[in-house]
Structure formats: structure tokens, C-alpha cells
Amino acid sequence: MIRLVLIFLLLAAPLRAETRPEGLLWSVSELPRTMPLQIKTAPGLDYYLVLREAATGRDVIGAYARGGEFFRLLVPPGQFELQFAIGAPQDWQGPGDLFGPDTQRLRLDPPLGFGVTGYARKGGHLLDLRNLDQIAERSLGICQRLALDPESVSVTPDAPMPGVTPRDPNEIPEAKVPQYRKISRICD
């Protein structure tokens, strides 16, 4: 009987343990999330981020960034106020209570704009929160272009060669339709 109880406790323990979240937690925007937001953070503190529409005050995205780890998020186009709750990873209590009574709060002012800038450039921002006394912000873009897929237009040579009889024109296949692929890269 004791063995059965111990086995139950061992199996139930992992179910109770909660890991802290990571990345996008929720989104309520009707627009596609295509604009880049990258955040650099120092190890030791985690960040709960909320993007709030500047015009309406409506929260549209919630995300969690682990301190010291790479964090990039795609956001919809628009003007957004960024709000952060900052605290020790072990103090995370969820979106309601955040990091408990020791939660630090940070709001970036003015709101940041995300949208298409120039030809085929998705404009976003890179935030450096490693030093909260001097927050650095710079533009960050994703540039896109189309590239021809060479396999989509490759054909078998039909040039006459010595000792080879030419093909019947009725057996030559239709011309292939070129295919293109989208290439994206960070351009700032």
C-alpha cells in the first residue's frame, strides 16, 4: 500500500511543477503578425510584455521573455505602447499576479510604430533592456525579395547534336511556368 502511494506521489509531482512560459502567450489582433520586434535582456530577470494599441488602449499581444535569452516576436502593423512587468523568474505567478509584490513595471514612451517602410521592408524595432537605466531602441527591418527557382524553368536541351535525330515538334512539352520563392533577411 505504501509503495502504491509513493508511486502515485512520484507520478503526480511533475504534474504540479509549472515551468515559466516563453514566447507569445496570447494575441487578439485581427491583423497578421508580420512586423519584427526583438528584445535583448540580461540574465537574472524575466519580462512579461504587453503591446497596447496607442489609439484605442486595447491590449493586443502578451508575451514572455526569459532574461538573457534571444527573444523575437512578430507583431501586427500599428502604433503600440509597450508595457513590461519585470521580476525574478522563480517569482512568476501568471498574467494576473505577474511576479508578485516585487514586480517592477516599465512603460516605453512614446509608442512605437510598426509597418511597411519603403519597398518590401517590414519595419520594426530592436530594444536593448540589458541596462534599464539606459534603454536603447533602434529600427529593425525585414527585407524581402523574390528569387527565381531555377528548377522551375530547366529544360532538356533540344539543340541538334551530331548523331542525334531531332525530336518531333508535336512531342515537345509546353513551356514551363517560372516559379519564385520569397527570400527574407534582416536588413538593418
N, C-alpha and C positions, 0 to 999 in steps of 0.2 A: 504494500500500500504506500509506504514512504517512497519507494522507487518511482511509483506512478506519479506521485505529487511532485517529486524532483524533476522528472522528465517534463511534466506539464509546465513547471516554472521555467525550465531552460528553454522550452519552445516558445513560451509566451514573452520572455524577456525581449527578443528582438522586435516583437510587435509594438511594445511600449516605447522603445527608443525612437526618438524623432531626429532626423537629420535636418540641418538647416537647409532652406531652399537655395536655389541657384537659377539665375536667368529670369526670363519672362514668367511672371506669375499670373497676370490677367491682362486683358485688353478688351475695351468696349468701343473702339473706334470702328466706324463703317468704312473708313478709308484703308487701303492696303498699307502695310508697314514696309516701306522701301527706303527710307532715309536713314543714314548711319549716325549713331551716337556711340562713341567709345569713351570709356571712363578708366583712368588709371588711379589705382588706390594703393595705399601702403598696407602691409600685413598688420594684423592685430585688431582691426576694426572692420565690421561689415556694414553694408549700406543698403537700406530699403529705399528705393526710388519711386516717386510718383510723378508722372507727367500730367499737368493740368492745363487744359485749354485756356489760353490767355483771355480770349473773348468771352467765353461762357462760364469759366470757373469749374467746368466739369472734369473730373479725373478720368483719363483715358487709358493709361497704362500703369501697371505696377510691376516692378522688377526687383530682384535681389542680387547684389554684387558682393561676392566674398572678397575680403581685403587681400590685396597683393596678387590676385589672380586676374587674368585677362578677362575683360568684360566689354562686349559689343552688343548693341541692341539695334534693331531696325524699328523705326518709329514712323507714323504717318506724316504726311506733309502738314504744315501749320505752324502757329506760334504757340510755344509751350513754356509754362513756368515749371521749373524743375525743383522738386522738394525732396530732401533727403532726411531719413531718420538714421542715425549713426549709433552704433554700440558694439559691445563685445559679442563675439559670435555665440558664446555659451549663454548669453542673456536673452537671446531671441525668443519671443513669446507669441509670435504671429502678427498679422497685419493690424489687429486691434490694439494690442498692448505693446507692440513693437519690441523694444529692448528693455522694457520695464521702466522704473523711475529714473534710471540713469541715461535714458535716451537723449542724445544730442540732436537738435534739429537745425537744418540748414536749408535756406531757400535762395536760389540764384535769381538775381535781379539785374538787368531786365530779362524778360522772356527770350528764349532762343527760337530762331526761325529755322524751319526745315522745309526744303522744297527743291525743285529743279532749278538749277542756276546754269545758264549757258546752254550749249548744245550737248545733250546726252550726259549731263553731270547731275548727280543727285547730291545736293548739298546738305551737310550735317555738321556735327561738332565733335571735337575731342576735348574732354575735360580732364584736368590733372588735379585730383583731390589728395595727392600724397602729402601736401602741406596745406592744412585747412586755413591757415592764416593768409596764404597767398594762393588762391585758386587760379589756375591758368586755364584759358579757353582759347581754342583756335579752330578755324574751319577745317572740315574733313569732307572729302568728296569721293564718290564712287563714279568713275567714268566708264562708259560703256561704248562698245562699237560692235559692228557686225563683221564677221570674217567668213569668207567663202570656204566651204568644206570641199577640198579638192577631190575627195572620193565621189562626191555627188555629180561631178562633171567628167570624170575619167571615162575614156572611150577606148575601144580596141583600135589600134591603128589600121587604117584601110588603104594605106599607100601601096602602090604596086611594088612588088619586090621580085627580083629575078627568080624564076621557077615557081612563083605562086600565081594561081589564076585569080582574077578579081571576083569579088562576091556579086551575087545577083542583087541589083538595086532594090528589088522587092523584099529582100530578106534583111535589109539594113534596119535596125531598130530606130524608133523615134528618138529625137534629141532629148537628152536628159534635162530635167528642170534643176537649175542650181539650188543648192540648199545652203543656208547660212546659219552660223551659230553665234550666240551672244557672248562676248568676252567682257568681263567686268574686272576693274582693278581700282585700288586706292590711288587717287591722283593728287593728293595734297601732301 
